[in-house]
Amino acid sequence: MAFLFDRPSLQRLPRFPLSAAAFSTLFSAAEFRHALLAAIASARQRIYLTALYLEQDEAGREILAALFEAKQANPVLDIRIMVDWHRAQRGRIGENHDSCNAAWYREECSRHAVELPIYGVPAQTRELFGVLHLKGFIVDNQVIYSGASLNNVYLHKQDKYRFDRYHLLENAALADSMAKLLCQHFFNDEAVFRLDKPVPCTRSIRKEIRAFRSRLENLHYTLPPEQACQHGMGVTPVLGLGKGNALNRLILQLITKAEQRLVICTPYFNFPMAILRAINRALRRGVEVTIIVGDKTANDFFIPESEPFRLIAALPYLYEMNLRRFAKRRQTHIDAGKLHLQLWKEGDNSYHLKGMWSDQQHILLTGNNMNPRAFRLDLENALLIHDPDQQLQAQSQREQQHILQHTTRVSHYRQLESVRNYPLKVRTILTRLSRVRIDRMLNLML
């Protein structure tokens, strides 16, 4: 069953029925790691993990070891991992590594008697122009949904954590739908190769990748009519790739249809123009809008001045420039108590939350950063929770309060630093970029 997101259809979107008891929220990265490991250990049928990357560090090794242990204990268990093709074959931005994650996958798989397929998915011929950004771990009939990838900081394995949202959904129909998409359109595609085995170079498969991306733009999750409904509490999985896709339209409609209160989380303050316009209209309608974003020092690209400078360190300042400009133009709404800009900061930890609450009727779980890159380039997905009777209201309020406890409200745009107060190297780069308008291009790409 396919569906379109026109204005009157939001309340009637097909959905898999969901009970309040089948939806639960976790509140920390460590709790998320323990839940994932427990689910892997108890799996009996399938484990499909989809993430931007599975890192070669303590947390990544712990996850991979748990998967091998589960497979050895139960050889019929169907275990598959899917990561971004490009990200798996390089190190982190700005860092040099002797070996990439893909080499580690091959080494680990060669040491075990059981097979554990690890697929590299190329959403585009170059990483700059699009990555695999699908979220959701399927373990038997459970969907573990978070924007987190798999490494030390996302799983709080050591002293620092990257804060995200974490939810568990017990729903066989949803798990089947998400698993079916992967099995039918990813695992056996000619552009998707197993990274646990020798792979071709990207240049040699550019034609296949372009054809693959074209097919992805027309994909959607299936909701069999006999399993779906259009009323009551439920969950709708949504896929999105390319300009004007179904997920983009859903995000915009959630903002457009809000009547009372809207809460938006994003780690990188860089909204597409369509979202900015929708927020402006919501404010004019009298909707109370709360936007929770990380302080620039809680951005995962932030580098303290005490460490060697790298170009990527300018990004958090670029996002703060965007936020300051946004606040300045809407200062009257801030003064009126209709616009709340909340900056998250907790020690040396970082912020990676995405998603939305609309009128206590809808909860959007997604890895979508709600920036131009997510709206145009990356392969994204989301789960829309319909809660017309507000059965999840208490749980949502607890999650929001948990997020807000480490935030401060921006009551005036001057609370945010201006460019002239930035470190000299950052100030020099941003000034040069703005003179030649390259900052606009970066806002579209990052």
C-alpha positions in Angstrom: 0.0 0.0 0.0 1.5 3.4 -1.1 0.4 6.8 0.2 0.8 10.5 -0.5 1.2 13.3 2.0 -1.4 15.8 1.0 -2.9 18.2 3.5 -6.0 16.3 4.6 -4.4 12.9 4.7 -2.1 13.1 7.8 -4.8 11.8 10.2 -5.7 9.0 7.8 -2.3 7.7 6.9 -2.2 3.9 6.8 -0.4 2.6 9.9 0.4 -0.6 11.7 -1.7 -0.8 14.9 0.5 -0.2 17.9 -0.3 -0.5 21.6 1.1 1.8 24.2 2.6 -1.2 26.0 4.6 -2.0 22.8 6.4 1.4 22.7 9.1 2.3 25.2 11.7 5.0 25.5 15.3 4.6 26.7 17.0 7.6 28.2 20.7 7.2 27.8 23.3 5.9 25.4 24.5 3.3 27.9 21.0 2.0 28.4 20.7 1.8 24.6 23.9 -0.3 24.4 22.7 -2.7 27.1 19.3 -3.1 25.4 20.9 -3.8 22.0 23.3 -6.4 23.5 20.5 -8.1 25.3 18.4 -8.2 22.2 21.2 -9.8 20.2 21.8 -12.4 22.9 18.1 -13.4 23.0 17.4 -13.3 19.2 16.0 -16.5 17.7 15.1 -15.6 14.1 16.8 -12.5 12.6 19.1 -9.6 13.4 19.3 -6.8 10.8 21.5 -3.9 11.9 21.4 -0.7 9.7 23.7 2.2 10.6 25.9 4.8 9.0 28.9 2.9 10.4 30.1 0.2 12.7 33.4 1.5 14.1 36.5 -0.4 14.9 36.7 0.5 18.6 35.8 -1.0 21.9 32.0 -0.6 21.5 32.1 -1.7 17.8 34.2 -4.8 18.7 31.7 -5.6 21.5 28.8 -5.5 19.1 30.5 -7.5 16.4 31.7 -10.1 19.0 28.1 -10.4 20.3 26.8 -11.0 16.8 29.4 -13.8 16.1 28.6 -15.4 19.5 24.8 -15.3 18.7 25.5 -16.9 15.3 27.7 -19.6 16.6 25.1 -20.5 19.3 22.3 -20.5 16.7 23.6 -21.2 13.2 20.1 -20.7 11.6 19.9 -17.2 13.0 19.8 -14.7 10.1 22.3 -11.9 10.9 23.1 -9.1 8.4 24.7 -5.7 8.9 24.3 -2.8 6.5 26.5 0.3 6.6 27.4 3.1 4.3 29.8 2.0 1.5 32.0 5.1 1.5 32.2 5.6 5.3 33.3 2.0 5.8 36.3 2.5 3.6 37.8 5.6 5.1 38.6 7.0 8.5 36.8 9.8 10.4 36.8 13.3 8.8 40.1 15.0 9.6 41.8 11.8 10.9 44.2 9.4 9.3 43.9 5.6 9.9 46.2 2.8 8.8 43.2 0.6 8.3 39.5 1.3 7.6 36.5 -0.4 9.1 36.0 -2.6 5.9 39.5 -4.1 6.4 38.6 -4.8 10.0 35.3 -6.5 8.9 37.3 -8.8 6.6 39.8 -9.6 9.2 37.2 -10.5 11.8 35.1 -12.5 9.5 38.1 -14.6 8.4 38.7 -15.6 12.0 35.3 -17.2 12.5 33.8 -20.4 11.1 30.3 -18.8 10.6 29.4 -16.2 8.0 28.2 -12.8 9.1 27.4 -10.7 6.0 28.3 -7.0 6.2 26.9 -5.0 3.3 28.3 -1.7 2.0 25.5 0.4 0.5 26.4 3.3 -1.8 23.7 5.9 -1.8 25.7 7.9 -4.3 29.0 7.6 -6.3 30.7 10.1 -3.9 30.1 10.3 -0.1 29.8 14.1 -0.4 26.6 13.7 -2.5 24.8 11.2 -0.3 25.1 8.5 2.3 23.1 5.6 3.7 21.3 7.3 6.6 18.6 4.6 7.3 18.0 3.9 11.0 16.5 0.9 12.8 17.7 -2.4 14.2 15.4 -5.3 13.6 15.7 -8.1 16.1 13.0 -10.8 15.6 9.8 -8.8 16.0 11.3 -5.8 17.7 12.5 -2.6 16.1 15.2 -0.7 18.1 15.1 2.8 16.6 17.8 5.5 17.2 19.8 8.0 15.2 22.9 6.6 16.7 25.7 4.7 14.9 27.8 2.0 16.5 30.9 3.2 18.3 32.3 4.2 21.7 30.7 7.7 21.9 27.3 6.7 20.5 27.1 3.8 22.9 28.8 5.5 25.9 31.4 2.8 26.2 34.0 5.1 27.7 34.0 8.5 29.4 32.0 10.5 26.8 28.7 10.0 25.1 26.8 11.4 22.1 23.2 12.0 23.2 20.5 10.7 20.9 16.9 9.4 21.1 16.3 5.7 21.7 13.0 3.8 21.3 11.9 0.1 21.3 8.8 -1.0 19.4 7.4 -4.5 19.7 5.6 -4.9 16.4 5.9 -7.9 14.1 4.2 -6.2 11.1 6.5 -3.2 11.3 9.6 -5.4 11.7 8.5 -7.5 8.7 7.9 -4.5 6.6 11.3 -3.0 7.3 13.1 -6.3 6.9 11.3 -7.0 3.6 12.5 -3.7 2.1 16.1 -4.6 3.0 15.9 -8.2 1.6 14.1 -7.2 -1.6 16.0 -4.0 -2.5 19.4 -4.0 -0.8 21.0 -7.3 0.0 21.0 -8.6 -3.5 21.3 -5.5 -5.6 24.2 -5.4 -8.1 25.5 -2.1 -6.6 25.6 -3.5 -3.0 28.7 -5.5 -2.1 29.7 -7.4 1.0 32.4 -5.7 2.9 33.5 -8.8 4.7 34.8 -10.0 1.3 37.1 -8.4 -1.3 35.2 -5.5 -3.1 35.6 -3.6 -6.3 36.7 0.0 -6.4 33.9 2.6 -6.5 35.0 3.9 -9.9 34.3 0.6 -11.5 30.7 0.4 -10.3 29.6 4.0 -10.9 27.0 3.0 -13.5 25.5 0.4 -11.1 25.4 3.0 -8.2 23.6 5.6 -10.3 21.0 3.0 -11.4 20.6 1.9 -7.7 20.0 5.4 -6.5 17.4 5.9 -9.2 15.6 2.8 -8.0 15.9 4.0 -4.4 14.1 7.2 -5.2 10.9 5.2 -5.9 11.0 2.9 -2.9 8.6 2.9 0.0 7.8 0.6 2.8 4.8 -1.7 2.2 1.8 -1.8 4.5 -0.4 -4.8 3.5 -4.1 -3.7 3.6 -5.0 -6.6 5.9 -2.4 -5.5 8.5 -2.8 -1.7 8.2 -5.4 0.7 9.5 -6.2 4.4 9.2 -7.4 5.2 12.7 -6.3 4.8 16.3 -2.8 4.5 17.6 -0.2 3.1 15.2 3.1 3.5 13.4 3.9 4.4 9.8 7.3 3.7 8.4 8.5 6.3 5.8 11.4 6.3 3.4 12.9 9.3 1.7 15.6 10.1 -0.9 15.8 13.1 -3.2 14.1 16.4 -3.4 10.4 16.4 -2.6 10.3 12.8 -1.2 7.6 11.4 1.0 9.6 11.9 4.2 10.3 15.5 3.4 6.6 16.1 2.8 5.7 14.4 6.0 8.1 16.6 8.0 6.6 19.7 6.4 3.1 18.6 7.0 3.7 17.9 10.7 4.8 21.5 11.0 2.0 22.8 8.8 -0.8 21.0 10.6 0.4 21.9 14.1 -2.2 24.0 15.9 -0.9 24.3 19.5 2.6 23.1 20.2 5.6 21.9 18.1 8.9 20.5 19.4 11.8 20.0 17.0 15.2 18.4 17.7 18.1 18.8 15.4 21.9 18.6 16.0 22.9 20.9 13.1 21.0 24.2 12.9 20.7 24.5 9.2 17.0 24.1 8.2 16.0 24.0 4.5 14.1 27.0 3.3 10.9 25.0 3.2 11.1 24.2 6.9 11.9 27.8 7.8 8.8 29.0 5.9 6.7 26.3 7.6 8.0 27.4 11.0 7.3 31.1 10.2 3.7 30.2 9.3 3.3 28.1 12.4 4.4 31.1 14.6 2.0 33.4 12.8 -0.8 30.9 13.6 0.1 31.2 17.2 1.7 27.8 17.6 4.2 27.5 20.4 7.4 26.3 18.8 10.3 24.8 20.7 13.6 24.0 18.9 16.2 22.0 20.8 19.7 22.2 19.3 23.2 21.5 20.6 25.5 24.2 21.8 28.3 24.7 19.4 30.6 23.0 21.9 28.3 20.0 22.0 28.5 19.6 18.2 30.3 16.4 17.1 32.6 18.5 14.8 33.7 20.8 17.6 37.4 20.9 18.3 38.7 22.8 21.4 41.2 25.6 20.8 43.7 23.6 22.9 43.8 20.9 20.1 45.3 21.2 16.6 43.0 23.2 14.3 41.3 21.4 11.4 39.0 22.9 8.7 36.1 20.8 9.9 36.2 22.7 13.2 34.6 25.7 11.6 31.3 23.9 11.1 29.8 24.3 14.6 30.5 28.0 14.3 28.7 28.1 11.0 25.7 26.5 12.6 25.7 29.0 15.4 25.8 31.8 12.9 22.7 30.3 11.3 21.0 30.1 14.7 21.9 33.7 15.7 20.5 35.0 12.4 17.3 32.9 12.9 16.8 34.2 16.4 17.5 37.8 15.5 14.8 37.8 12.8 12.3 36.2 15.2 13.1 38.1 18.4 9.5 39.3 18.8 8.3 35.7 18.9 11.0 34.9 21.5 9.9 37.9 23.6 6.3 36.8 23.3 7.1 33.3 24.6 6.0 31.6 21.4 9.5 30.6 20.2 11.8 28.7 22.6 15.3 28.1 21.4 17.0 25.7 23.8 20.7 25.0 23.7 21.9 21.6 25.0 25.2 21.2 26.8 26.3 18.6 29.3 30.0 18.4 30.1 32.2 17.4 27.2 29.4 15.2 25.7 27.8 15.8 22.3 24.3 16.2 21.0 22.8 14.2 18.1 19.0 14.3 18.6 16.5 14.4 15.7 12.8 14.2 15.5 9.6 16.0 16.4 6.5 16.1 18.6 3.4 17.8 17.0 0.3 18.7 19.1 0.7 15.6 21.4 -0.8 13.7 18.5 2.2 12.7 16.5 5.8 11.6 17.4 8.4 11.5 14.7 11.4 9.2 15.2 14.0 9.8 12.5 17.7 10.1 11.8 16.9 13.0 9.4 18.9 16.1 10.4 16.3 18.3 8.8 18.9 20.1 6.8 19.4 20.6 3.1 21.7 17.5 2.8 19.1 15.3 4.4 16.3 16.7 2.3 18.2 16.3 -1.0 21.1 13.9 -0.8 21.0 11.2 1.9 18.9 8.1 2.0 16.7 8.6 5.1 13.8 7.0 6.9 11.5 7.7 9.9 8.7 6.2 12.0 5.6 8.3 12.6 3.8 7.4 15.8 0.1 8.3 15.7 -1.2 8.9 19.2 -4.7 10.5 18.8 -5.8 9.6 22.3 -2.5 10.7 23.8 -1.7 7.4 25.4 2.0 8.2 25.1 1.7 11.7 26.5 3.3 10.9 29.8 6.2 9.1 28.2 6.7 11.9 25.7 6.7 14.5 28.4 9.3 12.5 30.4 11.5 12.2 27.3 11.3 16.0 26.6 12.0 16.9 30.2 15.0 14.5 30.2 16.3 16.3 27.1 15.6 19.8 28.4 17.3 19.3 31.8 20.6 20.1 30.2 19.5 23.1 28.1 19.4 26.8 28.5 16.9 29.1 26.8 18.1 31.7 24.3 16.0 34.7 25.5 17.8 37.1 23.2 19.9 36.5 20.0 22.8 38.4 21.5 23.3 35.5 23.9 24.8 33.7 20.9 28.4 34.7 20.0 28.9 36.8 16.9 31.7 36.1 14.4 34.0 38.8 15.8 34.2 36.8 19.0 35.2 33.5 17.4 38.8 32.1 17.5 41.0 33.8 14.9 41.4 30.8 12.6 37.6 30.2 12.6 36.8 33.9 12.1 39.3 34.1 9.2 37.8 31.0 7.4 34.2 32.1 7.9 34.9 35.6 6.7 36.6 34.4 3.6 33.9 31.9 2.8 31.1 34.5 3.2 32.9 36.9 0.9 32.7 34.4 -2.0 29.3 33.0 -0.9 30.8 29.5 -0.3 29.2 29.4 3.1 25.8 29.1 1.2 27.1 26.1 -0.7 28.4 24.5 2.5 25.0 25.0 4.1 23.5 23.0 1.3 26.0 20.2 1.5 26.6 19.7 5.2 
